[in-house]
């Protein structure tokens, strides 16, 4: 930020703070003023140069009122501010979000906005340490490491204006779904890391009935993924059921984590159900590891197709009895690593 831009922003902020002091009751102004300072603290002046002080005041006051009471994990509001109803206006559709600060949040929300064909015109995204009472009512912003304070993500987003009720509802529901996915992935991350460790221990402690070299290389590959080369977003276990109609993978109850929380229709693996019969027939073959791309794009972090890791499980007789599935995204480091240093790939390179 250059000195001129900083001066413009400071002038606008001073004008907003002056309106807060003169237009609000003293007790309310005492709460809104520090909120407004943090709200605008890291905004690029170029993003605000075309906005009137009255609309900046209206935007921060709207965000403040929206953030005052919070009972749900995340609150999201999509609306078109109007002067007669909201006291301020914008040429854009506005999204307000308040919730726990989480990794991937900004990237994932931006992805959903782009997926719906909208342009992102402005994003204000301060992270504030907030102290609330038991009912979720805002008390004050925390100073330092205050007991009871939680870091919250306060987001003001402006996108292409949409006037149709269906379009506004689609954006609302899309953002709610994405934020829910982010929360599931972030909340279950420790359990998913433990699931990966459990799978690796299982290969070592109860060797599967495959070539020991294959088992060792599979374990080495999983260790490589777990070494910050893979962003795990979902895990789920399946059991292989065979009858006269063929093979079927069915979800093991309560095994879903992250993006794979819950179950599919009738407990069946939808991705497995979509496979051609000849591939379903191979489900019982003792091939320990499957690595492929899912036909589903990620809603979290990056919009690429999810990477799919499947590790088969075996019964006491050495027959395939299920699969432990992990989905996520290969980290950027994975794409820049020498293939000779990556388990599985190093064998292919040597063979070539």
N, C-alpha and C positions, 0 to 999 in steps of 0.2 A: 504494500500500500504506500503510494507516494505521499508527500507532505500535503499537497493540494487536496488529494482524495481524503486524507485523514481529516483535514480541516472541514471539508464539506460534510463528512459523516458526523463530526463532532458538533457542527452547527445544527444539523438535523436532529441529532439526539438531544441537544440542549432544548430545542424547541418542543420536542415530544415530552421531555421531562417537565418543562414549564407547564404544558397543558395538563399533565398528570397532577401537578401540585395545585393548579388553580381550578380544575374542573371536578376533582374528586374530593370526598371527605378526607380529613387529615389522616384518620386511622387507616383508611383504604389506600391512600396515596403512599403511606409509609411502607406498605407491602408491595405495591405495584412498582414503585420507583427502582428498587434493587433488581426486581424481576426484569424490568425494561432494559436496564444497563447490561445485564447478562444476555438478554435476548438479542441485542444488537452488537454485542462486543466484537464478534469476529465476522461481521458481514462486510462484503466488498462494497465500497461506496458506489461503484459503477452500477451495482444491482439496485440501488435505491435512488439514483439521481432523478429518475422520472416520476417518483412517487411524492405526492403532496404530504406535508407534515400531518394534516388531518387524517389521512389514510394510514400513515405509519402509526399514529396514535390509536386509531381504530383497530388496526391489526394486532398491536401488542396488547391492547385491552381485551380484545376478543380472545386471544390466546390465553391470557391470564384467567379470565372467567372460565374458560374451558378446562384449565388445569387446576382450578381451585378444589374441586371435589373429584376424587378418583377412588372408585371401588373395584373396577374391573382391572385386569392385568394391563390392558391397553384400551385407550379411548381414541376413536377416530371419527372425525366429522368432515363431510364433503358438502360444500354449499357455495352459493354465489352471493357474496355480501351486497346488500342494498342499503342505500343511505336511509330510506324510510324505516327499514326494519332493524338494521344492525348498527346504524350510526356511521358507517363508512362504506366505501365501495371499491371495487376493483374490476378491471377489464378481464380478469381471469377467474377461473374456478379455483377456489381455495380449499386446501386440505389441512386440517389441524390434527395433530397426533400428540398424545402424551402417554408415556409408558416407561417401563424400566429400560435403562440403556443396555443395548445388546450389540454384539458384533454382527456384521452383515446387514444391519437394519437399513442404512441409507442405500447401499447397493441394491438390495432386494426390492425396496420400494421404488427406486428409479427404474428397475427392470419391469415392474408391473405397469408403471405409468407408460413406459415405452411400448410394452406389449399391447396396451389398449390404444396405441396410435396417437398418444398425446405428447406434446413438447413440454419439457420442464422449463419454466421461465424463472423461477426463483425458489430457492430453498434456504430457510433459516433454521439452523439446527444446533442450538446450544444444549449442552449437557449440564444440568443443574443438580446440586446436592440439596434435596428437599426433605424437610421434616414435616410429617403429617400426624394427625391423631389417629386413634383406632378406627374411626369411621371413614378415614381417607381424606379428611378435610386438611387443606393446606394451612400450616402454621407459620413457617418462615423458611427462608433459604439458610442452609447451614454455613457456618464459618469454620473452616478447617475440618478436622475429623470429629464431628459432633455425633454423640450417641443417638441412634435412631434415624440418622440421615440415610437416604438412599439416592443413588444417582439415577436421574430420570432424563429421558430423551424428550425434549420439547421441539416439535417440528411444525414449521409453517411452510407450506408448499403451494406454489401457484403454477397451474397448468393451463393449457388451452381451455377457453371457456366452453362449457357444455350446458345447454339449457334444458334439454329433455330429461324428464324424471327418470327414464330408463337408463340413460347414459350416466347420470349421477349415481344411481343405485348400483350400476355395474362397477363403477370406480370404487364406491364404498365397499362393496362385497369383495372385489378383487384385492384391495388393500388389506381388508380384515383377514382374508385367507392367507395372504403372504406373510403378514405380521405373525399370524398364528403358526405358520410353518417355521419362521425364524425362531420363535419362542420354543417350539418343540425341539428343533435342532440344537439350540443353545442349552436349554434345560437338560436335555438327555445326553449332552456331549460326554460328561464323565462316565455315564453308564455305557455309552457306545465304545469309549476307549477301553473300558473294562471288558466289554464283549469281545473286542479284538484280541485283547490279552488272553482271554479265556479260550478263544479259538486256537491261538498259537500254543498255549499250554496243552490243549487237548491233542494236537498233532504230535507233540513231543512225548507226553506221558502215556497216551494210548495210540501208538502208531497205527495209521490206517493200513488196510491190506493192499497197498500199492508198492511200487518200487521205492525202496528207502531213499534213493537219490531224488525221486520226484517229491516225496514228502518233505525232504530237507530243503529242496529248492522252493517249494510252496511256502514253507515256514519263513524262509529267508525273504521271500517276496512280501509276505505280510508284515514282517519286521521293517522292511524298507518303506512300505506304505505308512506304517505307524510312526516312522521317523520324520514327521512333518512333510511328507511327500503326498499326503492324501487328506482332503477335508471330508471326514466322515459325516454324513447327514442322515443316515437311516440304517437300521438293522432289524432283521426279522428272521425267525426260524420256521422251517417247514418240515413236515413229515411226508414221506412218499407212500402213497396208498395205491395198491395195484389190485385190479379186479378184471372181470372178463372184458370190460370196455377199454382197458389200457391203464396207463399210469396217470396219477394225479398228485400234484403237490398241494397239501393243505396246511394252512397256517397253524402253528402251535400257539395255543391261547396265551395271551399276555406276554408274548415275546417281542412285540413291535416297539421300536424306539425311534425317536426323531421323526423324519418324514414318513416312516413306515409304522407309526403308531396305529392302533386299531387293526381292523381286518378287512379283507376283500369281500366280495359278494359270496355268501355261503361259505366263507372261510377259505375259498380257493384262491390260489395265486393267479391274478389276472394276466400277468405277463406269461406265466406258464401255459395258461389256457389258450393264449393266442398263438402258441407255437404250432407249426405243422406236425401232423401225426408222426412222421419219421423222426423228428427231433424229440418229441415226447417219448418215443420208444427208447431213446438213448439215455433216459433219465436214470435207469438202473445200472448203467455201465460204471465201473469203478474208476472214473476219471476224477481225481481229487479236486482240481481247481478249474473254475470257469471265469474268464475275464472278458468282458465285452462292454458295449455301449447300450444303455437303456434306450427305449424309444420315447422316453419322457424327458422334457427339458427341466432343469432345476429351477425352482422358484426362489432359491436362496443363494446369495453370494454372486454367482455368475449364471448367465442364461444358457450355458452349454448343455448338451445331453449328458445325463448322469452316467457315471462309470459304475458298472455292475460287477461285483465280486461275489462268486458263489463257491462255497466250500462244502463238499458232500460229507455226510455223516454215515456211519456204518454200524450195523448191529453186531451182536457177539459172533454171528456166523460169517461175518465179512461181507454181508450184502448191504447195498445202499439202502438207507432207511430215511434219508431226508437231506436237507440243505440248510446251511447257515448263510444268510444273504446280507451283504453290506453294500450300500450305495453311497455315492458321494462324488467329489470332483478331485481329479488329480491336481496337485498344487503346481504353480508355475515352475517351481524347482524341478519337478519331474520331467518337464519338457525340455529342460536345458541340461539334464544330466547325461553323461556319456552312457550309451546303451551297454557298454562293457561293464558298467558299474551297477546295472540294474538286474536283480535276480530274474530268471526266466528269459529276459532279452539277451543276457550275456551268453546263454547257451545257444540261442539262435544265431548270434553274431559269430560265435566260434564255429558253428556248423557251416555257415556260409563261407 
